[in-house]
Amino acid sequence: MTATSINEALRDQAMQALRRSSRPIKPVALAVGFRSEKSFTRAFKEGNGEVPVEYLRWR
């Protein structure tokens, strides 16, 4: 499994968790396996074209 596919899988898990929960972004990112909120935000934006805060605003 490549680093890109791992980030995609983690990002997908985090997106589902963000949709189902009212937890802040950082605990969700750490819970699914990202090392920091910053690394999660970067991977999220690369995959979705928006940062998690923007995603949550429109969910």
ChimeraX commands (.cxc) that place a marker at each C-alpha (Angstrom):
marker #1 position 0.00,0.00,0.00 radius 0.5
marker #1 position 1.40,3.40,-0.94 radius 0.5
marker #1 position 1.47,6.49,1.27 radius 0.5
marker #1 position -1.11,8.08,-1.01 radius 0.5
marker #1 position -3.54,5.19,-0.70 radius 0.5
marker #1 position -3.06,5.11,3.08 radius 0.5
marker #1 position -3.84,8.83,3.29 radius 0.5
marker #1 position -6.91,8.29,1.09 radius 0.5
marker #1 position -8.17,5.50,3.33 radius 0.5
marker #1 position -7.55,7.51,6.50 radius 0.5
marker #1 position -9.16,10.60,4.96 radius 0.5
marker #1 position -12.25,8.60,3.99 radius 0.5
marker #1 position -12.53,7.22,7.53 radius 0.5
marker #1 position -12.16,10.71,8.98 radius 0.5
marker #1 position -14.79,12.13,6.61 radius 0.5
marker #1 position -17.27,9.51,7.78 radius 0.5
marker #1 position -16.43,10.20,11.41 radius 0.5
marker #1 position -16.81,13.97,10.91 radius 0.5
marker #1 position -20.21,13.48,9.30 radius 0.5
marker #1 position -21.47,11.23,12.10 radius 0.5
marker #1 position -20.10,13.13,15.06 radius 0.5
marker #1 position -19.94,16.56,16.59 radius 0.5
marker #1 position -16.34,16.01,17.73 radius 0.5
marker #1 position -13.74,18.61,16.77 radius 0.5
marker #1 position -11.47,17.93,13.80 radius 0.5
marker #1 position -8.26,17.21,15.73 radius 0.5
marker #1 position -9.58,14.30,17.83 radius 0.5
marker #1 position -11.16,12.75,14.74 radius 0.5
marker #1 position -7.93,13.09,12.74 radius 0.5
marker #1 position -5.87,11.53,15.53 radius 0.5
marker #1 position -8.41,8.76,16.14 radius 0.5
marker #1 position -8.25,7.54,12.55 radius 0.5
marker #1 position -4.45,7.57,12.45 radius 0.5
marker #1 position -3.15,10.93,11.27 radius 0.5
marker #1 position -0.18,12.16,13.29 radius 0.5
marker #1 position -1.48,15.71,13.54 radius 0.5
marker #1 position -4.37,17.94,12.59 radius 0.5
marker #1 position -2.03,19.69,10.16 radius 0.5
marker #1 position -1.21,16.49,8.25 radius 0.5
marker #1 position -4.90,15.59,8.16 radius 0.5
marker #1 position -5.88,19.04,6.89 radius 0.5
marker #1 position -3.25,18.84,4.14 radius 0.5
marker #1 position -4.37,15.34,3.03 radius 0.5
marker #1 position -8.02,16.36,3.22 radius 0.5
marker #1 position -7.48,19.42,1.04 radius 0.5
marker #1 position -5.42,17.47,-1.50 radius 0.5
marker #1 position -8.19,14.91,-1.84 radius 0.5
marker #1 position -11.27,17.10,-1.56 radius 0.5
marker #1 position -10.20,20.56,-2.67 radius 0.5
marker #1 position -11.30,22.09,0.62 radius 0.5
marker #1 position -10.15,22.02,4.23 radius 0.5
marker #1 position -12.15,20.11,6.86 radius 0.5
marker #1 position -13.66,23.30,8.33 radius 0.5
marker #1 position -15.15,24.18,4.94 radius 0.5
marker #1 position -16.40,20.61,4.51 radius 0.5
marker #1 position -18.12,20.70,7.89 radius 0.5
marker #1 position -19.70,24.06,7.17 radius 0.5
marker #1 position -21.57,22.58,4.18 radius 0.5
marker #1 position -22.33,19.06,5.42 radius 0.5
marker link #1:1,2 radius 0.2
marker link #1:2,3 radius 0.2
marker link #1:3,4 radius 0.2
marker link #1:4,5 radius 0.2
marker link #1:5,6 radius 0.2
marker link #1:6,7 radius 0.2
marker link #1:7,8 radius 0.2
marker link #1:8,9 radius 0.2
marker link #1:9,10 radius 0.2
marker link #1:10,11 radius 0.2
marker link #1:11,12 radius 0.2
marker link #1:12,13 radius 0.2
marker link #1:13,14 radius 0.2
marker link #1:14,15 radius 0.2
marker link #1:15,16 radius 0.2
marker link #1:16,17 radius 0.2
marker link #1:17,18 radius 0.2
marker link #1:18,19 radius 0.2
marker link #1:19,20 radius 0.2
marker link #1:20,21 radius 0.2
marker link #1:21,22 radius 0.2
marker link #1:22,23 radius 0.2
marker link #1:23,24 radius 0.2
marker link #1:24,25 radius 0.2
marker link #1:25,26 radius 0.2
marker link #1:26,27 radius 0.2
marker link #1:27,28 radius 0.2
marker link #1:28,29 radius 0.2
marker link #1:29,30 radius 0.2
marker link #1:30,31 radius 0.2
marker link #1:31,32 radius 0.2
marker link #1:32,33 radius 0.2
marker link #1:33,34 radius 0.2
marker link #1:34,35 radius 0.2
marker link #1:35,36 radius 0.2
marker link #1:36,37 radius 0.2
marker link #1:37,38 radius 0.2
marker link #1:38,39 radius 0.2
marker link #1:39,40 radius 0.2
marker link #1:40,41 radius 0.2
marker link #1:41,42 radius 0.2
marker link #1:42,43 radius 0.2
marker link #1:43,44 radius 0.2
marker link #1:44,45 radius 0.2
marker link #1:45,46 radius 0.2
marker link #1:46,47 radius 0.2
marker link #1:47,48 radius 0.2
marker link #1:48,49 radius 0.2
marker link #1:49,50 radius 0.2
marker link #1:50,51 radius 0.2
marker link #1:51,52 radius 0.2
marker link #1:52,53 radius 0.2
marker link #1:53,54 radius 0.2
marker link #1:54,55 radius 0.2
marker link #1:55,56 radius 0.2
marker link #1:56,57 radius 0.2
marker link #1:57,58 radius 0.2
marker link #1:58,59 radius 0.2
view
